[in-house]
């Protein structure tokens, strides 16, 4: 089964398209990490303590999951609230600047997440997606969810 919805078109973020940014905003945005964020590191450290060994950002899997275990067909993503549209219907009304860029950008990210989930499910993978605030506030629950799946799949803790 494939994902058949038309892709959301995101306008280019440049001055010719009517999008302006300040040097301060540009500097701030450049500091945003794509890999090895604090929530990812916290999650991985807790998983490692449980004796679980994994791959990071596997290029062989769609979407390059933050954590993956090929043997158990598991893919884990840790999504940032802003970039992946947490509580989107409420939050999108609060965007004040460059709305013509940010709304399609985040909606396309959300659409891509659904596409990746479908591709992984078609490959018989189980997908876990956690919000960064879930990792920060309920790490034990997130790790427990993964451990329950692994134990049901035959994973042995020593």
C-alpha positions as a printed Julia matrix, in Angstrom:
158×3 Matrix{Float64}:
  0.0     0.0    0.0
  1.48    3.35  -0.96
  0.79    6.91   0.12
 -1.22    8.5   -2.68
 -1.97   12.08  -1.59
 -0.46   14.88  -3.69
  2.62   16.46  -2.14
  2.2    19.84  -0.49
  4.21   22.49  -2.33
  6.46   24.56  -0.06
  7.47   27.98  -1.4
 11.17   28.89  -1.45
 12.34   30.88   1.56
 14.03   33.84  -0.07
 13.48   37.55  -0.47
 12.33   37.22  -4.09
  9.4    35.12  -2.83
  8.52   37.76  -0.25
 10.1    36.06   2.77
 12.41   38.13   4.9
 14.62   37.15   7.78
 16.89   39.05  10.12
 20.53   38.2   10.83
 19.55   37.4   14.41
 16.84   34.95  13.27
 19.22   33.39  10.76
 21.85   32.88  13.47
 19.22   31.37  15.77
 17.93   28.96  13.11
 21.44   27.81  12.21
 21.9    26.47  15.75
 18.98   24.04  15.43
 20.3    20.49  15.32
 19.05   17.74  13.08
 20.91   14.91  14.81
 22.03   14.15  18.35
 19.56   16.47  20.02
 19.31   16.31  23.81
 16.05   14.3   23.75
 17.63   11.81  21.3
 20.71   11.42  23.49
 18.6    10.93  26.63
 16.44    8.32  24.88
 19.42    6.44  23.41
 21.28    6.4   26.73
 18.22    4.94  28.51
 17.76    2.32  25.76
 21.46    1.37  25.95
 21.17    0.91  29.74
 18.4    -1.62  29.08
 20.85   -3.64  26.97
 19.34   -2.66  23.64
 21.77   -2.12  20.78
 20.67   -0.12  17.76
 21.64    1.81  14.65
 21.51    5.58  14.29
 20.07    7.44  11.31
 20.05    4.35   9.1
 20.37    5.38   5.46
 18.86    2.07   4.35
 15.46    2.95   5.86
 13.01    5.58   4.63
 13.08    8.72   6.72
 16.38    7.75   8.38
 14.93    6.85  11.8
 16.74    8.29  14.81
 17.02    4.76  16.22
 16.46    1.5   14.34
 16.85   -2.21  15.01
 16.8    -4.22  11.81
 16.51   -7.61  13.55
 13.26   -6.62  15.28
 12.05   -4.38  12.44
 11.78   -1.36  14.7
 12.1     2.31  13.77
 11.97    5.11  16.33
 11.65    8.81  15.55
 11.94   11.62  18.07
 10.1    14.57  16.6
 10.38   18.24  17.54
  7.04   19.84  18.35
  7.43   22.83  16.04
  8.94   21.06  13.01
  6.56   18.11  13.0
  3.35   19.96  13.89
  2.47   18.98  17.46
 -1.02   20.29  18.28
 -0.94   21.86  14.81
 -4.53   23.06  14.53
 -4.06   25.28  17.56
 -0.48   26.31  16.89
 -0.74   27.33  13.24
 -3.03   30.24  14.11
 -0.32   31.58  16.43
  2.31   31.86  13.67
  2.79   35.56  13.03
  5.59   35.98  10.53
  6.2    34.31   7.17
  2.97   32.28   7.45
  2.94   31.61   3.7
  6.19   29.71   4.14
  5.85   28.09   7.57
  2.35   26.66   7.27
  3.06   24.68   4.05
  6.54   23.8    5.35
  5.27   22.2    8.55
  2.26   20.6    6.84
  4.64   19.06   4.29
  6.81   17.74   7.15
  3.7    16.16   8.67
  2.76   14.68   5.31
  6.3    13.3    4.85
  6.08   11.71   8.31
  2.9     9.89   7.24
  4.56    8.79   3.97
  7.6     7.45   5.83
  5.38    5.65   8.35
  3.53    3.97   5.49
  6.74    2.98   3.7
  8.14    1.45   6.88
  4.89   -0.39   7.6
  4.98   -1.76   4.06
  8.43   -3.14   4.96
  6.85   -4.77   8.08
  8.55   -2.34  10.46
  6.91   -1.09  13.63
  7.22    2.68  13.95
  7.36    4.6   17.2
  7.17    8.38  17.08
  7.78   10.29  20.26
  7.54   14.05  20.75
 10.55   15.67  22.41
  8.39   16.72  25.36
  7.37   13.07  25.88
 11.04   12.11  26.12
 11.72   14.93  28.57
  8.62   14.39  30.72
  7.9    10.64  30.41
 11.12    8.92  29.41
 10.28    5.78  31.37
  6.97    5.39  29.54
  8.63    5.83  26.13
 11.37    3.31  26.94
  8.78    0.94  28.4
  6.71    1.08  25.19
  9.76    0.13  23.14
 10.79   -2.6   25.6
  7.3    -4.16  25.55
  7.48   -4.36  21.75
 11.01   -5.82  21.85
 10.09   -8.39  24.5
  7.06   -9.46  22.44
  9.41   -9.8   19.44
 11.75  -12.14  21.3
 14.31   -9.73  22.71
 16.08  -11.12  25.8
 17.46   -8.95  28.58
 20.24  -10.59  30.52
